[in-house]
Amino acid sequence: MPQAYMTLKVLLPHKVFSEEKKVLRIVATTPKGAFGILPNRLDCVASLSAGILVVEVEGEEEAYIAVDEGVLVKAGADVRISVRNAMNGMGLEDLRHALEDEFIQLDEQEQKMRSALTKMESGFVQRLVAFKQDASVS
């Protein structure tokens, strides 16, 4: 019986970060935990959280890719992962530190920015409502 394989593409907003053929196994991280994908798994879509992607390619050592939040789509033998940012070429421990320093720090900054925007929007809406009430009273 012939060996089943997958093809993996990791996509960034501006380029194809990585493309692997003859992939035997992928382990990805979601907000609910890690899960594995094998070639004969049913098609699926998953939301990814920042984490380490594990990729096993036939005849090669396990590869590790640090990925930011994104989406994974498995359709047949094709697996596409679209993320905002990714890094590889380092050891597992170095990738873990880079993940914590880069992606998780960015998420904290993004949360602060979103909080500030929410406050600005709320203030704008309140002033708009007050202006509308003043205009209808006049």
C-alpha positions in Angstrom: 0.0 0.0 0.0 1.5 3.4 -1.0 2.3 5.9 1.7 -0.2 8.8 1.9 1.3 12.4 2.1 0.1 15.9 2.5 1.3 19.2 1.0 1.7 22.1 3.4 1.8 25.8 2.5 2.3 28.4 5.2 1.1 31.7 3.9 1.8 35.2 5.2 -0.1 38.3 4.0 2.6 39.2 1.6 4.3 35.9 0.5 4.4 32.1 0.8 6.5 31.5 3.9 7.0 27.8 3.4 5.9 25.0 1.2 6.5 21.3 2.0 5.6 18.2 0.1 5.5 14.6 1.4 4.3 15.7 4.8 3.5 12.8 7.1 2.2 14.7 10.1 1.4 18.2 11.4 0.7 19.3 14.9 -0.9 22.8 15.3 -2.0 24.8 18.3 -5.6 26.2 18.6 -7.1 28.2 21.4 -8.5 24.9 22.8 -5.2 23.0 22.6 -2.9 21.2 20.2 -4.2 18.7 17.6 -2.5 16.5 15.0 -3.3 16.1 11.3 -2.5 12.9 9.4 -2.9 12.5 5.6 -6.2 10.6 5.9 -7.8 12.9 8.4 -11.2 14.3 7.3 -11.1 17.9 5.9 -11.3 20.6 8.5 -10.8 24.3 9.3 -9.3 25.5 12.6 -8.5 28.8 14.2 -4.8 28.8 15.2 -3.4 30.6 18.2 0.3 31.7 18.4 2.4 28.6 18.9 4.9 26.1 17.5 3.8 24.2 14.4 5.4 20.7 14.2 5.9 19.3 10.7 7.2 15.9 9.8 8.4 15.4 6.2 9.4 12.0 4.9 13.1 11.5 5.1 13.8 14.6 7.2 13.9 15.5 10.9 10.9 17.2 12.5 10.7 20.8 11.6 9.4 23.6 13.9 7.8 26.8 12.8 6.7 29.5 15.2 3.4 30.9 13.9 1.2 33.8 15.0 -2.6 33.6 15.1 -4.3 32.5 11.9 -6.3 29.8 10.1 -5.6 26.2 9.1 -7.6 24.6 6.2 -7.2 20.9 5.3 -8.8 20.0 2.0 -7.9 16.5 0.8 -4.1 16.2 0.8 -3.6 20.0 0.8 -3.1 21.9 4.1 -3.0 25.7 4.0 -2.0 27.7 7.0 -2.5 31.5 6.8 -0.9 33.5 9.6 0.1 37.1 10.2 3.8 36.2 11.0 6.0 33.1 11.1 9.6 32.2 12.0 11.8 29.2 11.5 15.5 28.2 11.1 16.1 28.1 14.9 16.2 25.4 17.5 13.0 24.6 19.3 14.0 26.5 22.5 15.0 29.6 20.5 11.7 29.5 18.6 9.8 29.3 21.9 11.6 32.4 23.2 11.0 34.2 19.9 7.4 33.3 20.0 7.0 34.7 23.5 9.0 37.8 22.7 7.5 38.7 19.3 4.0 37.3 18.9 2.6 37.2 22.4 4.1 40.7 23.1 2.4 41.9 19.9 -0.9 40.5 21.1 -0.7 42.5 24.4 0.0 45.7 22.4 -2.9 44.9 20.1 -5.2 44.4 23.1 -4.2 47.8 24.5 -4.8 49.4 21.2 -8.2 47.8 20.8 -9.1 48.9 24.3 -8.1 52.5 23.5 -10.1 52.4 20.2 -13.1 51.0 22.1 -12.9 53.9 24.6 -12.6 56.4 21.7 -15.6 54.9 19.9 -17.7 54.9 23.0 -16.9 58.6 23.7 -17.7 59.5 20.1 -21.0 57.7 20.2 -21.9 59.4 23.6 -21.1 62.8 22.2 -23.1 62.1 19.0 -26.1 61.0 21.0 -25.8 64.2 23.2 -25.5 66.3 20.1 -28.6 64.7 18.6 -30.6 65.3 21.8 -29.5 68.9 21.9 -30.5 69.4 18.3 -33.9 67.9 18.8 -34.6 70.1 21.9 -33.7 73.3 20.0 
